[in-house]
């Protein structure tokens, strides 16, 4: 057996089968490229679902992590540490907000937002105890905890995990009328992805997000923006909502906030909203740890310069222009997205999304499928135009288009 086959066989035998990875075993990576255990190089057009916005092994982030590793990595929140205040202050400033509640994973940020919204509803809005409702969108993906899958519409993510957590109302994504009709006096929040990533990089209709903002203000309801995948430069702006000129009541951040080095997530909001928490009412042993703060502070500094957002916008225009040329020729049905993020609907006759991903793997390009014949393209923002074009040429080869 080859080194690849041996590693895959061992993983299959000794790990739970909750993932179906492509048959590649990565041993090292740099920038937009990964190298497998047999020395073959692959262009990464997934970037860890946007966790690797700044590329593999980004020197600034690795240096920040190394420096912190030699000082202190964990104190728990029982004590202050010397990176925490700077992290919270600078992330709040990046978001034009006032307060930060740090966690570790994106799902933890979403769970924290649910708890925050409910507590705000009871203590500030005056909703009767136990009656708070949160409105979400169909085809959402906010994580995989039992509470979060309770408001998923994806049978694969939801089946066999009941009984499900109550308190959520699901409405069609992009439908303001349905959202308005779902609101009651007990509605405390609307939780949305500005662009639905797992659903296939779905961009809502123009005017939808400003309409959500207006409606939530009018009804005294929190607008919670899950920017865990869409935020921190991916779409050509620091936050995807900026394309619509919208500022939510709460940002949920994760993935790229840890630079692909450590898990870092955060809820960022106003003092009025996050101020509902009192000591002991919520927490995390690792949330806001010194190592996480050191890496995230470097991420924030990189975003403040604006070069990554500009690069994502410029290369994103090129990406969508090139992908748009494939539509209508029988190979690609639709292309969606913003910045360096695209959902590509392949003609089903050419294969499933999984099959297209496997064919691209054979061409040394890594992407991931979702829902039928859709593939997602989201390279690290550090990718060169030449490498991006090389990857697009491999896609054309796989689709048999000139």
Order of alpha helices (4+ residues) and beta strands (2+ residues): alpha-beta-beta-beta-alpha-alpha-alpha-beta-alpha-beta-alpha-alpha-beta-alpha-beta-beta-beta-alpha-beta-beta-beta-alpha-alpha-alpha-beta-beta-alpha-beta-beta-beta-alpha
